[in-house]
Amino acid sequence: MSAELTDLTAKAAIDAIAAGDLDAAELFGAYRAAAAADELNAYTWVAEDTPDLGVAADAPLRGVPLAVKDLFCTRGVPSQAGSRILEGYRPPYDATVVAQLAAAGTSLLGKTNQDEFAMGSSNENSGYGPVKNPWDHTRVPGGSSGGSAAAVAAGLAPWALGTDTGGSIRQPAALCGIVGLKPTYGSVSRYGMIAFASSLDQAGPFARTVTDTALLYAHMHGRDERDATSVGRPDEIALPTGERLDGIRLGVPDTLTGEGVEPGVMAAFAAALETARSLGATVEQVALPHADHGLSAYYILAPAEASSNLARFDGVRYGARSEAGDLLSMYTETRHDFFGDEVKRRILIGTYALSSGFYDAYYASAQKVRTLIARDFDAAFAGVDLIVTPTSPGVAFPLGAKTEDPLSMYLNDAFTIPISLAGIPAISLPCGLSEGLPVGLQLAGPAFSENRILEAAHALERAFAFENTPSRIGGGAAA
């Protein structure tokens, strides 16, 4: 019976609870048991007891369990951002989005593993060990929200919260064969998210279906007085019903020639475009002349913001501390001992880019490139409704395959980073397999076009008929 419960979509579970055919506590218990038996290292903390769901049963989300990425502050629960420097940190408050979803009726199932401070594309940078991909336990789930993606894909959670800075929702969604939405920047409050790069970080949902993704996002967005960058949406989020793409104009970047993209991914992408045409869409090329500079700009801007945001972790106010003879030694030894290599690398890059004599050459130039990329998208959307690309240039790669080559790792975000720099919404949904592993399709639209994106994604999802039910995922060789 537990397997049958964890195979339900969140929407199906909500409907069953509302009809009196399913008990919310029974559903939570089934997921808690599955999460407690996690063999993927997807969780860093799992609820020990089933909460009182009497009030939640009357709420829109009916007590359906929620997995939350480790960098969201959750009252009294470990919130460590995947870092040893925050090991055991239990905040005295909830992040706004966590509180919103709790008010809508979700129940906190557990905290999910991640790359340390959301820095990574593979979930191998966590201070608590790498997460395994549920399709093949010898491969990465993608990062930085790999724990959330793996938990949903493996049936260890019906849906989950993640964050996306340069692709950290969309990329793990693609590699784990599920749906992930990066909303318009500012549409979801960042209050209570442990910051990496404040001008890029955005919370978003993971789910196995587009409908569940829309349902969770519908209760996440909104203006928050505690977040100066948050804005209200011009419309509410509706559950998608689209079955056709008649009249939808899809744009494929003219720089997408297949260079650097695995052949199997390009084949799945080409097949997805044919499916879109069969549903009534038109497909044409669009120019994004500065998108190829996105990676270079991002890996100056994001580390620069990280070097500032992570300055607070000094062993004085919270988190771990290295004992040393004087204050300066305590600062330096704490950061040396408890920050991981990738975090140190990005702090050094960011501090260098912001240093006297290099600010204009690096940081200011990268900001100009960011503006040009945003303008390129504005110009492209004057002629098409949505832009479509593969989500990731490759499928999930073996654990350890790229850890010694950071530049190769960074290239995994080539299709997601320009969209993050522009601050626009995008979704990844599975469109097929390559070498037995999922391939993701990315749909991006103008700011606040989530409803249009979700409608198109729903129509494509129906046509793809991709099977990602947990009981049918192969799992591969266990590591």
HELIX and SHEET records of a PDB file:
HELIX    1   1 SER A    2  THR A    6  1                                   5    
HELIX    2   2 ALA A   10  ALA A   18  1                                   9    
HELIX    3   3 ALA A   24  ALA A   36  1                                  13    
HELIX    4   4 ALA A   56  ASP A   58  5                                   3    
HELIX    5   5 ARG A   84  LEU A   86  5                                   3    
HELIX    6   6 THR A   96  ALA A  103  1                                   8    
HELIX    7   7 GLU A  116  ALA A  118  5                                   3    
HELIX    8   8 GLY A  146  ALA A  153  1                                   8    
HELIX    9   9 ARG A  170  CYS A  176  1                                   7    
HELIX   10  10 VAL A  210  TYR A  217  1                                   8    
HELIX   11  11 PRO A  263  SER A  278  1                                  16    
HELIX   12  12 ALA A  291  HIS A  293  5                                   3    
HELIX   13  13 GLY A  294  ASN A  309  1                                  16    
HELIX   14  14 LEU A  310  ARG A  312  5                                   3    
HELIX   15  15 LEU A  327  PHE A  338  1                                  12    
HELIX   16  16 ASP A  341  LEU A  354  1                                  14    
HELIX   17  17 TYR A  359  ALA A  364  3                                   6    
HELIX   18  18 SER A  365  ALA A  380  1                                  16    
HELIX   19  19 PRO A  406  TYR A  410  1                                   5    
HELIX   20  20 LEU A  411  ASP A  413  5                                   3    
HELIX   21  21 ILE A  417  ALA A  422  1                                   6    
HELIX   22  22 GLU A  450  PHE A  464  1                                  15    
HELIX   23  23 PRO A  470  ARG A  472  5                                   3    
SHEET    1   A11 TYR A  43  VAL A  46  0                                        
SHEET    2   A11 SER A 107  THR A 112 -1                                        
SHEET    3   A11 PRO A  65  LYS A  69  1                                        
SHEET    4   A11 TRP A 159  ASP A 164  1                                        
SHEET    5   A11 GLN A 202  ALA A 207 -1                                        
SHEET    6   A11 VAL A 179  LYS A 182 -1                                        
SHEET    7   A11 ALA A 426  SER A 434 -1                                        
SHEET    8   A11 LEU A 437  ALA A 444 -1                                        
SHEET    9   A11 LEU A 386  PRO A 390 -1                                        
SHEET   10   A11 ARG A 249  PRO A 253  1                                        
SHEET   11   A11 THR A 282  VAL A 286  1                                        
END                                                                             
